[in-house]
Amino acid sequence: MKKWIIIIIVAIVVLIGVGIFYEAGYLHFKSSTLSALVAALAGPYMFIKNKLFNRNSPESVNDIINRAKDGLINDEEHRSEYDTKESEKETEISQLKAQVDNLSAQIQNKTAEEEAVHTAVREMSTDEISKEFEKLYYANEKDD
């Protein structure tokens, strides 16, 4: 008789251990047969645990619903903040693109002016070049 009590207690402890490990996620196998066997062994533990610690009471369901509603409100607030930040970044990007376009136009204008100066200098005679040099040289000296 003593043997049977020890065997029953050991079996209950093993079933409780299997149930705890199954619930914690440690006993999930690739073999469907083995998984079904472990789930069947963990079934009594899960049943007793759910009966003793009922998580489906109306208060807990209402708490879950309220948390979900609060989560939706927080999501909407976060989304509106994100949308405003996104629109600010888009306006900043468009302003930077406008600046880049303006600088590109200025670079093209300077390049065209440089080419015009080179062609004008090539077309000048030696006397005209020396006169222009003297104008530039003496004009800079007067400024100092």
C-alpha positions in Angstrom: 0.0 0.0 0.0 2.8 2.3 0.9 4.4 1.6 -2.6 1.2 2.7 -4.4 1.0 6.0 -2.5 4.6 6.8 -3.4 4.0 5.9 -7.0 0.8 8.0 -7.2 2.6 11.0 -5.5 5.5 10.6 -8.0 3.1 10.4 -10.9 1.3 13.6 -9.7 4.6 15.4 -9.3 5.7 14.3 -12.8 2.4 15.5 -14.3 2.7 18.8 -12.5 6.3 19.1 -13.7 5.3 18.3 -17.3 2.5 20.8 -17.1 4.7 23.6 -15.7 7.4 22.9 -18.4 4.8 22.7 -21.1 3.2 26.0 -20.1 6.6 27.7 -19.9 7.4 26.5 -23.5 10.2 24.1 -22.8 8.4 21.0 -24.0 7.6 21.7 -27.7 8.8 19.1 -30.0 9.0 18.8 -33.8 7.3 15.4 -33.6 3.6 15.8 -33.6 3.1 12.5 -31.7 5.5 13.5 -29.0 3.9 16.9 -28.7 0.4 15.4 -28.5 1.6 13.1 -25.7 3.2 15.9 -23.7 0.1 18.1 -24.2 -2.1 15.2 -23.0 0.1 14.8 -19.9 0.0 18.5 -19.2 -3.8 18.7 -19.7 -4.8 17.8 -16.1 -2.4 20.3 -14.7 -3.7 23.0 -17.1 -7.3 22.2 -16.2 -6.7 22.4 -12.5 -4.6 25.6 -12.8 -7.3 27.3 -14.9 -10.1 26.2 -12.4 -8.1 27.4 -9.4 -6.8 30.6 -10.9 -9.6 31.6 -13.2 -8.4 34.3 -15.7 -11.7 34.5 -17.5 -13.7 36.4 -14.8 -15.7 39.4 -16.1 -13.4 41.8 -14.2 -10.3 40.5 -16.0 -12.1 40.6 -19.3 -13.1 44.2 -18.7 -9.6 45.0 -17.7 -8.3 43.5 -20.9 -10.9 45.5 -22.9 -10.0 48.8 -21.1 -6.3 48.2 -21.7 -7.0 47.6 -25.4 -9.0 50.8 -25.6 -6.2 52.7 -23.9 -3.7 51.1 -26.3 -5.7 52.3 -29.3 -5.9 55.8 -27.9 -2.1 55.8 -27.3 -1.6 54.5 -30.8 -3.7 57.3 -32.3 -1.7 59.9 -30.3 1.6 58.3 -31.3 0.4 58.2 -35.0 -0.6 61.9 -34.9 2.8 62.8 -33.4 4.5 60.7 -36.0 2.5 62.3 -38.8 3.4 65.8 -37.7 7.1 64.9 -37.4 6.9 63.3 -40.9 5.3 66.4 -42.4 8.0 68.6 -40.8 10.7 66.4 -42.3 9.0 66.4 -45.7 8.9 70.3 -45.7 12.5 70.4 -44.6 13.4 68.0 -47.4 11.6 70.1 -49.9 13.3 73.2 -48.7 16.7 71.5 -49.0 15.8 70.3 -52.5 15.0 73.9 -53.4 18.3 75.1 -52.0 20.1 72.4 -54.0 18.3 73.4 -57.2 19.2 77.1 -56.5 22.9 76.2 -55.9 23.0 74.0 -59.0 21.6 77.0 -61.0 24.3 79.2 -59.5 27.0 76.7 -60.4 25.7 76.6 -64.0 25.7 80.4 -64.2 29.2 80.6 -62.8 30.4 78.0 -65.3 28.8 79.9 -68.2 30.4 83.1 -67.0 33.8 81.4 -66.7 33.5 80.1 -70.3 32.4 83.5 -71.5 35.5 85.1 -69.8 37.8 82.5 -71.3 36.4 83.1 -74.8 36.6 86.9 -74.3 40.2 86.7 -73.2 41.1 84.5 -76.2 39.6 87.0 -78.5 41.4 90.0 -76.9 44.6 91.3 -78.4 47.8 91.6 -76.4 47.4 95.3 -76.0 43.8 94.9 -74.7 45.0 92.2 -72.2 47.8 94.4 -70.9 45.3 97.3 -70.5 42.9 95.1 -68.6 45.7 93.8 -66.4 46.8 97.3 -65.6 43.3 98.3 -64.7 42.9 95.4 -62.4 46.3 95.7 -60.9 46.2 99.4 -60.2 42.6 99.3 -59.1 43.6 96.8 -56.4 46.6 98.9 -55.4 44.4 102.0 -54.9 42.1 100.0 -52.6 44.9 99.1 -50.3 
